[in-house]
Amino acid sequence: MEYVTRLDDEVPKIGVGTWQMSTQKAYESVSMALEEGYRHIDTAQLYDNEAGVGSAIADADVDREEIFLTTKVDPSNRSVEDIVNSVRGSVDRLGVETI
């Protein structure tokens, strides 16, 4: 697997996106991707499938530290307070400590 370095983190060059997937489909796709060796998973609040992504990560036989997880804040959240609350919501839905 090839990586790029960003801010001292090694990020897999190829990741799995979950756009236009239901929660269940995101769960299935992320589960399969992790089994196949993918370690970069991308979702977003607007995709409305963070819970499925998080469940797949939790159920996978992969250390969380090996997974580079990205999500995106809903663009309607513009104030600092809204962004902070938005990120906290993603952390909760994904069931992770860091994103």
Biopython code that builds the backbone (N, CA, C, O; Angstrom):
import numpy as np
from Bio.PDB.StructureBuilder import StructureBuilder

atoms = [
    (1, "MET", "N", (0.848, -1.173, 0.000)),
    (1, "MET", "CA", (0.000, 0.000, 0.000)),
    (1, "MET", "C", (0.894, 1.237, 0.000)),
    (1, "MET", "O", (1.889, 1.297, 0.723)),
    (2, "GLU", "N", (0.532, 2.212, -0.810)),
    (2, "GLU", "CA", (1.294, 3.452, -0.870)),
    (2, "GLU", "C", (0.655, 4.493, 0.042)),
    (2, "GLU", "O", (-0.563, 4.535, 0.216)),
    (3, "TYR", "N", (1.511, 5.329, 0.617)),
    (3, "TYR", "CA", (1.060, 6.358, 1.546)),
    (3, "TYR", "C", (1.572, 7.722, 1.111)),
    (3, "TYR", "O", (2.558, 7.833, 0.383)),
    (4, "VAL", "N", (0.880, 8.760, 1.575)),
    (4, "VAL", "CA", (1.376, 10.128, 1.482)),
    (4, "VAL", "C", (1.465, 10.647, 2.905)),
    (4, "VAL", "O", (0.695, 10.224, 3.767)),
    (5, "THR", "N", (2.381, 11.548, 3.158)),
    (5, "THR", "CA", (2.532, 12.114, 4.496)),
    (5, "THR", "C", (1.848, 13.471, 4.542)),
    (5, "THR", "O", (2.115, 14.341, 3.713)),
    (6, "ARG", "N", (0.970, 13.644, 5.511)),
    (6, "ARG", "CA", (0.268, 14.895, 5.741)),
    (6, "ARG", "C", (0.347, 15.202, 7.229)),
    (6, "ARG", "O", (-0.162, 14.451, 8.061)),
    (7, "LEU", "N", (0.993, 16.317, 7.549)),
    (7, "LEU", "CA", (1.086, 16.746, 8.950)),
    (7, "LEU", "C", (1.569, 15.617, 9.854)),
    (7, "LEU", "O", (0.989, 15.369, 10.911)),
    (8, "ASP", "N", (2.610, 14.950, 9.442)),
    (8, "ASP", "CA", (3.247, 13.870, 10.192)),
    (8, "ASP", "C", (2.427, 12.579, 10.253)),
    (8, "ASP", "O", (2.820, 11.638, 10.943)),
    (9, "ASP", "N", (1.306, 12.520, 9.550)),
    (9, "ASP", "CA", (0.514, 11.288, 9.481)),
    (9, "ASP", "C", (0.713, 10.645, 8.118)),
    (9, "ASP", "O", (0.759, 11.333, 7.098)),
    (10, "GLU", "N", (0.829, 9.336, 8.108)),
    (10, "GLU", "CA", (0.874, 8.607, 6.847)),
    (10, "GLU", "C", (-0.548, 8.209, 6.475)),
    (10, "GLU", "O", (-1.214, 7.472, 7.202)),
    (11, "VAL", "N", (-0.997, 8.708, 5.333)),
    (11, "VAL", "CA", (-2.355, 8.478, 4.863)),
    (11, "VAL", "C", (-2.308, 7.560, 3.644)),
    (11, "VAL", "O", (-1.585, 7.842, 2.688)),
    (12, "PRO", "N", (-3.074, 6.460, 3.665)),
    (12, "PRO", "CA", (-3.115, 5.617, 2.473)),
    (12, "PRO", "C", (-3.583, 6.430, 1.264)),
    (12, "PRO", "O", (-4.542, 7.196, 1.355)),
    (13, "LYS", "N", (-2.897, 6.256, 0.136)),
    (13, "LYS", "CA", (-3.243, 7.013, -1.065)),
    (13, "LYS", "C", (-4.631, 6.669, -1.596)),
    (13, "LYS", "O", (-5.308, 7.522, -2.169)),
    (14, "ILE", "N", (-5.043, 5.449, -1.409)),
    (14, "ILE", "CA", (-6.353, 5.023, -1.908)),
    (14, "ILE", "C", (-7.252, 4.700, -0.721)),
    (14, "ILE", "O", (-6.877, 3.952, 0.181)),
    (15, "GLY", "N", (-8.437, 5.277, -0.746)),
    (15, "GLY", "CA", (-9.396, 5.037, 0.319)),
    (15, "GLY", "C", (-10.732, 4.585, -0.245)),
    (15, "GLY", "O", (-10.917, 4.505, -1.459)),
    (16, "VAL", "N", (-11.647, 4.294, 0.645)),
    (16, "VAL", "CA", (-12.989, 3.872, 0.279)),
    (16, "VAL", "C", (-13.959, 4.972, 0.676)),
    (16, "VAL", "O", (-14.003, 5.386, 1.835)),
    (17, "GLY", "N", (-14.732, 5.441, -0.289)),
    (17, "GLY", "CA", (-15.745, 6.452, -0.028)),
    (17, "GLY", "C", (-17.106, 5.819, 0.172)),
    (17, "GLY", "O", (-17.364, 4.716, -0.309)),
    (18, "THR", "N", (-17.976, 6.520, 0.884)),
    (18, "THR", "CA", (-19.292, 5.975, 1.200)),
    (18, "THR", "C", (-20.430, 6.875, 0.729)),
    (18, "THR", "O", (-21.549, 6.778, 1.232)),
    (19, "TRP", "N", (-20.147, 7.749, -0.234)),
    (19, "TRP", "CA", (-21.169, 8.656, -0.747)),
    (19, "TRP", "C", (-22.306, 7.878, -1.393)),
    (19, "TRP", "O", (-22.084, 6.888, -2.090)),
    (20, "GLN", "N", (-23.517, 8.340, -1.152)),
    (20, "GLN", "CA", (-24.746, 7.768, -1.700)),
    (20, "GLN", "C", (-25.002, 6.336, -1.235)),
    (20, "GLN", "O", (-25.680, 5.570, -1.921)),
    (21, "MET", "N", (-24.468, 5.978, -0.084)),
    (21, "MET", "CA", (-24.733, 4.651, 0.482)),
    (21, "MET", "C", (-25.643, 4.785, 1.695)),
    (21, "MET", "O", (-25.493, 5.702, 2.502)),
    (22, "SER", "N", (-26.578, 3.868, 1.809)),
    (22, "SER", "CA", (-27.385, 3.800, 3.024)),
    (22, "SER", "C", (-26.483, 3.392, 4.186)),
    (22, "SER", "O", (-25.338, 2.987, 3.986)),
    (23, "THR", "N", (-27.006, 3.502, 5.379)),
    (23, "THR", "CA", (-26.242, 3.081, 6.554)),
    (23, "THR", "C", (-25.838, 1.616, 6.436)),
    (23, "THR", "O", (-24.692, 1.265, 6.719)),
    (24, "GLN", "N", (-26.766, 0.761, 6.020)),
    (24, "GLN", "CA", (-26.473, -0.671, 5.890)),
    (24, "GLN", "C", (-25.455, -0.932, 4.789)),
    (24, "GLN", "O", (-24.533, -1.726, 4.976)),
    (25, "LYS", "N", (-25.611, -0.279, 3.650)),
    (25, "LYS", "CA", (-24.670, -0.475, 2.541)),
    (25, "LYS", "C", (-23.283, 0.033, 2.930)),
    (25, "LYS", "O", (-22.278, -0.581, 2.570)),
    (26, "ALA", "N", (-23.217, 1.149, 3.663)),
    (26, "ALA", "CA", (-21.925, 1.658, 4.130)),
    (26, "ALA", "C", (-21.273, 0.651, 5.067)),
    (26, "ALA", "O", (-20.068, 0.413, 4.990)),
    (27, "TYR", "N", (-22.074, 0.060, 5.953)),
    (27, "TYR", "CA", (-21.546, -0.965, 6.860)),
    (27, "TYR", "C", (-20.950, -2.121, 6.059)),
    (27, "TYR", "O", (-19.824, -2.545, 6.316)),
    (28, "GLU", "N", (-21.700, -2.622, 5.099)),
    (28, "GLU", "CA", (-21.238, -3.764, 4.305)),
    (28, "GLU", "C", (-19.991, -3.416, 3.485)),
    (28, "GLU", "O", (-19.042, -4.198, 3.426)),
    (29, "SER", "N", (-20.001, -2.256, 2.867)),
    (29, "SER", "CA", (-18.870, -1.853, 2.017)),
    (29, "SER", "C", (-17.607, -1.616, 2.824)),
    (29, "SER", "O", (-16.523, -2.045, 2.428)),
    (30, "VAL", "N", (-17.742, -0.936, 3.953)),
    (30, "VAL", "CA", (-16.573, -0.670, 4.794)),
    (30, "VAL", "C", (-16.059, -1.973, 5.392)),
    (30, "VAL", "O", (-14.848, -2.179, 5.475)),
    (31, "SER", "N", (-16.957, -2.847, 5.807)),
    (31, "SER", "CA", (-16.531, -4.150, 6.339)),
    (31, "SER", "C", (-15.712, -4.911, 5.311)),
    (31, "SER", "O", (-14.641, -5.432, 5.619)),
    (32, "MET", "N", (-16.220, -4.971, 4.093)),
    (32, "MET", "CA", (-15.523, -5.686, 3.025)),
    (32, "MET", "C", (-14.187, -5.005, 2.693)),
    (32, "MET", "O", (-13.176, -5.677, 2.490)),
    (33, "ALA", "N", (-14.194, -3.695, 2.641)),
    (33, "ALA", "CA", (-12.962, -2.963, 2.322)),
    (33, "ALA", "C", (-11.883, -3.211, 3.373)),
    (33, "ALA", "O", (-10.717, -3.414, 3.033)),
    (34, "LEU", "N", (-12.267, -3.195, 4.639)),
    (34, "LEU", "CA", (-11.289, -3.442, 5.698)),
    (34, "LEU", "C", (-10.753, -4.870, 5.620)),
    (34, "LEU", "O", (-9.566, -5.101, 5.849)),
    (35, "GLU", "N", (-11.622, -5.823, 5.298)),
    (35, "GLU", "CA", (-11.171, -7.214, 5.123)),
    (35, "GLU", "C", (-10.168, -7.330, 3.980)),
    (35, "GLU", "O", (-9.244, -8.142, 4.038)),
    (36, "GLU", "N", (-10.350, -6.521, 2.948)),
    (36, "GLU", "CA", (-9.477, -6.568, 1.767)),
    (36, "GLU", "C", (-8.199, -5.753, 1.934)),
    (36, "GLU", "O", (-7.342, -5.753, 1.050)),
    (37, "GLY", "N", (-8.068, -5.056, 3.071)),
    (37, "GLY", "CA", (-6.824, -4.346, 3.339)),
    (37, "GLY", "C", (-6.878, -2.836, 3.245)),
    (37, "GLY", "O", (-5.879, -2.171, 3.518)),
    (38, "TYR", "N", (-8.016, -2.276, 2.867)),
    (38, "TYR", "CA", (-8.132, -0.817, 2.853)),
    (38, "TYR", "C", (-8.035, -0.285, 4.275)),
    (38, "TYR", "O", (-8.528, -0.908, 5.216)),
    (39, "ARG", "N", (-7.398, 0.869, 4.423)),
    (39, "ARG", "CA", (-7.253, 1.467, 5.748)),
    (39, "ARG", "C", (-7.600, 2.953, 5.763)),
    (39, "ARG", "O", (-7.402, 3.621, 6.778)),
    (40, "HIS", "N", (-8.112, 3.474, 4.659)),
    (40, "HIS", "CA", (-8.551, 4.866, 4.583)),
    (40, "HIS", "C", (-10.036, 4.845, 4.243)),
    (40, "HIS", "O", (-10.426, 4.397, 3.165)),
    (41, "ILE", "N", (-10.860, 5.330, 5.163)),
    (41, "ILE", "CA", (-12.307, 5.319, 5.000)),
    (41, "ILE", "C", (-12.806, 6.757, 5.044)),
    (41, "ILE", "O", (-12.420, 7.532, 5.919)),
    (42, "ASP", "N", (-13.673, 7.110, 4.085)),
    (42, "ASP", "CA", (-14.195, 8.471, 3.996)),
    (42, "ASP", "C", (-15.719, 8.466, 4.060)),
    (42, "ASP", "O", (-16.386, 7.671, 3.399)),
    (43, "THR", "N", (-16.248, 9.372, 4.873)),
    (43, "THR", "CA", (-17.689, 9.567, 4.978)),
    (43, "THR", "C", (-17.945, 11.060, 5.159)),
    (43, "THR", "O", (-17.022, 11.868, 5.061)),
    (44, "ALA", "N", (-19.186, 11.421, 5.421)),
    (44, "ALA", "CA", (-19.547, 12.821, 5.663)),
    (44, "ALA", "C", (-20.888, 12.864, 6.373)),
    (44, "ALA", "O", (-21.696, 11.942, 6.265)),
    (45, "GLN", "N", (-21.107, 13.945, 7.098)),
    (45, "GLN", "CA", (-22.387, 14.094, 7.775)),
    (45, "GLN", "C", (-23.541, 14.083, 6.778)),
    (45, "GLN", "O", (-24.590, 13.496, 7.046)),
    (46, "LEU", "N", (-23.353, 14.724, 5.638)),
    (46, "LEU", "CA", (-24.417, 14.782, 4.632)),
    (46, "LEU", "C", (-24.730, 13.425, 4.014)),
    (46, "LEU", "O", (-25.803, 13.247, 3.438)),
    (47, "TYR", "N", (-23.821, 12.472, 4.122)),
    (47, "TYR", "CA", (-24.084, 11.135, 3.581)),
    (47, "TYR", "C", (-25.085, 10.377, 4.456)),
    (47, "TYR", "O", (-25.722, 9.426, 4.004)),
    (48, "ASP", "N", (-25.215, 10.811, 5.712)),
    (48, "ASP", "CA", (-26.147, 10.206, 6.668)),
    (48, "ASP", "C", (-25.891, 8.709, 6.849)),
    (48, "ASP", "O", (-26.826, 7.914, 6.947)),
    (49, "ASN", "N", (-24.605, 8.339, 6.893)),
    (49, "ASN", "CA", (-24.276, 6.919, 7.091)),
    (49, "ASN", "C", (-23.112, 6.717, 8.067)),
    (49, "ASN", "O", (-22.516, 5.641, 8.113)),
    (50, "GLU", "N", (-22.794, 7.754, 8.843)),
    (50, "GLU", "CA", (-21.667, 7.644, 9.773)),
    (50, "GLU", "C", (-21.849, 6.499, 10.764)),
    (50, "GLU", "O", (-20.873, 5.847, 11.135)),
    (51, "ALA", "N", (-23.075, 6.245, 11.194)),
    (51, "ALA", "CA", (-23.300, 5.152, 12.156)),
    (51, "ALA", "C", (-22.922, 3.804, 11.546)),
    (51, "ALA", "O", (-22.328, 2.965, 12.223)),
    (52, "GLY", "N", (-23.253, 3.591, 10.295)),
    (52, "GLY", "CA", (-22.884, 2.338, 9.626)),
    (52, "GLY", "C", (-21.390, 2.201, 9.453)),
    (52, "GLY", "O", (-20.830, 1.122, 9.646)),
    (53, "VAL", "N", (-20.744, 3.296, 9.087)),
    (53, "VAL", "CA", (-19.285, 3.294, 8.943)),
    (53, "VAL", "C", (-18.640, 2.964, 10.284)),
    (53, "VAL", "O", (-17.744, 2.123, 10.362)),
    (54, "GLY", "N", (-19.103, 3.634, 11.338)),
    (54, "GLY", "CA", (-18.541, 3.401, 12.666)),
    (54, "GLY", "C", (-18.751, 1.982, 13.153)),
    (54, "GLY", "O", (-17.859, 1.397, 13.768)),
    (55, "SER", "N", (-19.920, 1.422, 12.885)),
    (55, "SER", "CA", (-20.188, 0.038, 13.291)),
    (55, "SER", "C", (-19.273, -0.939, 12.563)),
    (55, "SER", "O", (-18.788, -1.903, 13.156)),
    (56, "ALA", "N", (-19.042, -0.691, 11.289)),
    (56, "ALA", "CA", (-18.144, -1.566, 10.525)),
    (56, "ALA", "C", (-16.730, -1.509, 11.081)),
    (56, "ALA", "O", (-16.054, -2.533, 11.184)),
    (57, "ILE", "N", (-16.288, -0.316, 11.436)),
    (57, "ILE", "CA", (-14.949, -0.168, 12.019)),
    (57, "ILE", "C", (-14.880, -0.888, 13.361)),
    (57, "ILE", "O", (-13.904, -1.579, 13.653)),
    (58, "ALA", "N", (-15.925, -0.722, 14.181)),
    (58, "ALA", "CA", (-15.945, -1.366, 15.500)),
    (58, "ALA", "C", (-15.958, -2.888, 15.383)),
    (58, "ALA", "O", (-15.338, -3.578, 16.193)),
    (59, "ASP", "N", (-16.655, -3.408, 14.391)),
    (59, "ASP", "CA", (-16.781, -4.857, 14.228)),
    (59, "ASP", "C", (-15.597, -5.497, 13.506)),
    (59, "ASP", "O", (-15.448, -6.719, 13.518)),
    (60, "ALA", "N", (-14.767, -4.686, 12.887)),
    (60, "ALA", "CA", (-13.657, -5.215, 12.082)),
    (60, "ALA", "C", (-12.550, -5.776, 12.964)),
    (60, "ALA", "O", (-12.350, -5.345, 14.099)),
    (61, "ASP", "N", (-11.853, -6.728, 12.420)),
    (61, "ASP", "CA", (-10.696, -7.306, 13.105)),
    (61, "ASP", "C", (-9.439, -6.526, 12.707)),
    (61, "ASP", "O", (-8.440, -7.096, 12.270)),
    (62, "VAL", "N", (-9.526, -5.198, 12.875)),
    (62, "VAL", "CA", (-8.439, -4.286, 12.519)),
    (62, "VAL", "C", (-8.288, -3.297, 13.666)),
    (62, "VAL", "O", (-9.279, -2.752, 14.152)),
    (63, "ASP", "N", (-7.064, -3.063, 14.095)),
    (63, "ASP", "CA", (-6.837, -2.079, 15.147)),
    (63, "ASP", "C", (-7.268, -0.706, 14.660)),
    (63, "ASP", "O", (-6.941, -0.312, 13.541)),
    (64, "ARG", "N", (-7.990, 0.014, 15.482)),
    (64, "ARG", "CA", (-8.470, 1.356, 15.106)),
    (64, "ARG", "C", (-7.315, 2.265, 14.695)),
    (64, "ARG", "O", (-7.469, 3.104, 13.808)),
    (65, "GLU", "N", (-6.162, 2.102, 15.334)),
    (65, "GLU", "CA", (-5.002, 2.942, 15.042)),
    (65, "GLU", "C", (-4.505, 2.760, 13.610)),
    (65, "GLU", "O", (-3.790, 3.618, 13.091)),
    (66, "GLU", "N", (-4.871, 1.661, 12.971)),
    (66, "GLU", "CA", (-4.457, 1.403, 11.589)),
    (66, "GLU", "C", (-5.351, 2.104, 10.570)),
    (66, "GLU", "O", (-4.998, 2.200, 9.394)),
    (67, "ILE", "N", (-6.506, 2.592, 11.017)),
    (67, "ILE", "CA", (-7.499, 3.145, 10.095)),
    (67, "ILE", "C", (-7.422, 4.663, 10.086)),
    (67, "ILE", "O", (-7.480, 5.307, 11.134)),
    (68, "PHE", "N", (-7.291, 5.231, 8.885)),
    (68, "PHE", "CA", (-7.341, 6.674, 8.704)),
    (68, "PHE", "C", (-8.774, 6.999, 8.293)),
    (68, "PHE", "O", (-9.194, 6.692, 7.177)),
    (69, "LEU", "N", (-9.517, 7.621, 9.201)),
    (69, "LEU", "CA", (-10.938, 7.891, 9.020)),
    (69, "LEU", "C", (-11.156, 9.375, 8.778)),
    (69, "LEU", "O", (-10.699, 10.214, 9.553)),
    (70, "THR", "N", (-11.857, 9.691, 7.698)),
    (70, "THR", "CA", (-12.189, 11.088, 7.421)),
    (70, "THR", "C", (-13.696, 11.246, 7.319)),
    (70, "THR", "O", (-14.401, 10.359, 6.839)),
    (71, "THR", "N", (-14.172, 12.391, 7.781)),
    (71, "THR", "CA", (-15.557, 12.790, 7.590)),
    (71, "THR", "C", (-15.544, 14.279, 7.319)),
    (71, "THR", "O", (-14.515, 14.941, 7.452)),
    (72, "LYS", "N", (-16.692, 14.796, 6.939)),
    (72, "LYS", "CA", (-16.776, 16.207, 6.606)),
    (72, "LYS", "C", (-17.939, 16.834, 7.350)),
    (72, "LYS", "O", (-18.985, 16.214, 7.543)),
    (73, "VAL", "N", (-17.735, 18.078, 7.766)),
    (73, "VAL", "CA", (-18.754, 18.830, 8.480)),
    (73, "VAL", "C", (-19.812, 19.298, 7.485)),
    (73, "VAL", "O", (-19.488, 19.719, 6.375)),
    (74, "ASP", "N", (-21.061, 19.223, 7.887)),
    (74, "ASP", "CA", (-22.152, 19.754, 7.077)),
    (74, "ASP", "C", (-21.891, 21.241, 6.828)),
    (74, "ASP", "O", (-21.670, 21.985, 7.784)),
    (75, "PRO", "N", (-21.911, 21.690, 5.578)),
    (75, "PRO", "CA", (-21.573, 23.084, 5.281)),
    (75, "PRO", "C", (-22.534, 24.106, 5.881)),
    (75, "PRO", "O", (-22.218, 25.296, 5.905)),
    (76, "SER", "N", (-23.685, 23.678, 6.359)),
    (76, "SER", "CA", (-24.589, 24.630, 7.009)),
    (76, "SER", "C", (-24.071, 25.046, 8.381)),
    (76, "SER", "O", (-24.552, 26.028, 8.946)),
    (77, "ASN", "N", (-23.110, 24.323, 8.919)),
    (77, "ASN", "CA", (-22.497, 24.669, 10.208)),
    (77, "ASN", "C", (-21.373, 25.672, 9.952)),
    (77, "ASN", "O", (-20.292, 25.298, 9.498)),
    (78, "ARG", "N", (-21.633, 26.941, 10.242)),
    (78, "ARG", "CA", (-20.678, 27.988, 9.881)),
    (78, "ARG", "C", (-19.984, 28.636, 11.069)),
    (78, "ARG", "O", (-18.852, 29.102, 10.939)),
    (79, "SER", "N", (-20.629, 28.674, 12.206)),
    (79, "SER", "CA", (-19.988, 29.298, 13.368)),
    (79, "SER", "C", (-19.054, 28.292, 14.033)),
    (79, "SER", "O", (-19.175, 27.084, 13.832)),
    (80, "VAL", "N", (-18.133, 28.807, 14.818)),
    (80, "VAL", "CA", (-17.209, 27.925, 15.541)),
    (80, "VAL", "C", (-17.991, 26.963, 16.424)),
    (80, "VAL", "O", (-17.697, 25.768, 16.459)),
    (81, "GLU", "N", (-18.977, 27.474, 17.130)),
    (81, "GLU", "CA", (-19.773, 26.626, 18.020)),
    (81, "GLU", "C", (-20.493, 25.524, 17.234)),
    (81, "GLU", "O", (-20.514, 24.367, 17.654)),
    (82, "ASP", "N", (-21.078, 25.890, 16.099)),
    (82, "ASP", "CA", (-21.767, 24.890, 15.278)),
    (82, "ASP", "C", (-20.804, 23.831, 14.754)),
    (82, "ASP", "O", (-21.134, 22.646, 14.723)),
    (83, "ILE", "N", (-19.618, 24.258, 14.344)),
    (83, "ILE", "CA", (-18.627, 23.310, 13.826)),
    (83, "ILE", "C", (-18.177, 22.353, 14.923)),
    (83, "ILE", "O", (-18.079, 21.147, 14.699)),
    (84, "VAL", "N", (-17.901, 22.894, 16.111)),
    (84, "VAL", "CA", (-17.479, 22.048, 17.234)),
    (84, "VAL", "C", (-18.579, 21.033, 17.563)),
    (84, "VAL", "O", (-18.302, 19.846, 17.733)),
    (85, "ASN", "N", (-19.814, 21.501, 17.651)),
    (85, "ASN", "CA", (-20.925, 20.586, 17.942)),
    (85, "ASN", "C", (-21.108, 19.557, 16.829)),
    (85, "ASN", "O", (-21.432, 18.399, 17.092)),
    (86, "SER", "N", (-20.903, 19.981, 15.607)),
    (86, "SER", "CA", (-21.011, 19.087, 14.464)),
    (86, "SER", "C", (-19.970, 17.970, 14.530)),
    (86, "SER", "O", (-20.288, 16.801, 14.312)),
    (87, "VAL", "N", (-18.738, 18.337, 14.829)),
    (87, "VAL", "CA", (-17.667, 17.341, 14.941)),
    (87, "VAL", "C", (-17.955, 16.383, 16.096)),
    (87, "VAL", "O", (-17.748, 15.176, 15.972)),
    (88, "ARG", "N", (-18.424, 16.914, 17.198)),
    (88, "ARG", "CA", (-18.781, 16.037, 18.328)),
    (88, "ARG", "C", (-19.877, 15.051, 17.926)),
    (88, "ARG", "O", (-19.851, 13.887, 18.326)),
    (89, "GLY", "N", (-20.829, 15.519, 17.143)),
    (89, "GLY", "CA", (-21.880, 14.625, 16.655)),
    (89, "GLY", "C", (-21.316, 13.510, 15.791)),
    (89, "GLY", "O", (-21.725, 12.355, 15.908)),
    (90, "SER", "N", (-20.374, 13.861, 14.921)),
    (90, "SER", "CA", (-19.741, 12.839, 14.079)),
    (90, "SER", "C", (-18.995, 11.822, 14.927)),
    (90, "SER", "O", (-19.089, 10.618, 14.686)),
    (91, "VAL", "N", (-18.259, 12.299, 15.913)),
    (91, "VAL", "CA", (-17.522, 11.398, 16.805)),
    (91, "VAL", "C", (-18.497, 10.428, 17.475)),
    (91, "VAL", "O", (-18.221, 9.232, 17.569)),
    (92, "ASP", "N", (-19.628, 10.942, 17.937)),
    (92, "ASP", "CA", (-20.629, 10.083, 18.579)),
    (92, "ASP", "C", (-21.226, 9.078, 17.593)),
    (92, "ASP", "O", (-21.320, 7.889, 17.900)),
    (93, "ARG", "N", (-21.625, 9.548, 16.421)),
    (93, "ARG", "CA", (-22.242, 8.643, 15.438)),
    (93, "ARG", "C", (-21.264, 7.579, 14.959)),
    (93, "ARG", "O", (-21.643, 6.430, 14.735)),
    (94, "LEU", "N", (-20.010, 7.969, 14.804)),
    (94, "LEU", "CA", (-18.988, 7.023, 14.352)),
    (94, "LEU", "C", (-18.525, 6.096, 15.476)),
    (94, "LEU", "O", (-17.959, 5.035, 15.214)),
    (95, "GLY", "N", (-18.766, 6.498, 16.724)),
    (95, "GLY", "CA", (-18.356, 5.672, 17.857)),
    (95, "GLY", "C", (-16.851, 5.604, 18.026)),
    (95, "GLY", "O", (-16.311, 4.581, 18.444)),
    (96, "VAL", "N", (-16.175, 6.699, 17.698)),
    (96, "VAL", "CA", (-14.717, 6.754, 17.790)),
    (96, "VAL", "C", (-14.305, 7.899, 18.702)),
    (96, "VAL", "O", (-15.116, 8.754, 19.059)),
    (97, "GLU", "N", (-13.041, 7.900, 19.069)),
    (97, "GLU", "CA", (-12.521, 8.997, 19.886)),
    (97, "GLU", "C", (-11.889, 10.084, 19.040)),
    (97, "GLU", "O", (-11.865, 11.251, 19.431)),
    (98, "THR", "N", (-11.376, 9.699, 17.873)),
    (98, "THR", "CA", (-10.722, 10.670, 16.996)),
    (98, "THR", "C", (-11.142, 10.442, 15.549)),
    (98, "THR", "O", (-11.425, 9.322, 15.125)),
    (99, "ILE", "N", (-11.171, 11.540, 14.816)),
    (99, "ILE", "CA", (-11.420, 11.470, 13.369)),
    (99, "ILE", "C", (-10.381, 12.327, 12.676)),
    (99, "ILE", "O", (-10.384, 12.429, 11.449)),
]
sb = StructureBuilder()
sb.init_structure("model")
sb.init_model(0)
sb.init_chain("A")
sb.init_seg("    ")
for serial, (resi, resn, name, xyz) in enumerate(atoms, 1):
    if name == "N":
        sb.init_residue(resn, " ", resi, " ")
    sb.init_atom(name, np.array(xyz, "f"), 0.0, 1.0, " ", f" {name:<3s}", serial, name[0])
structure = sb.get_structure()
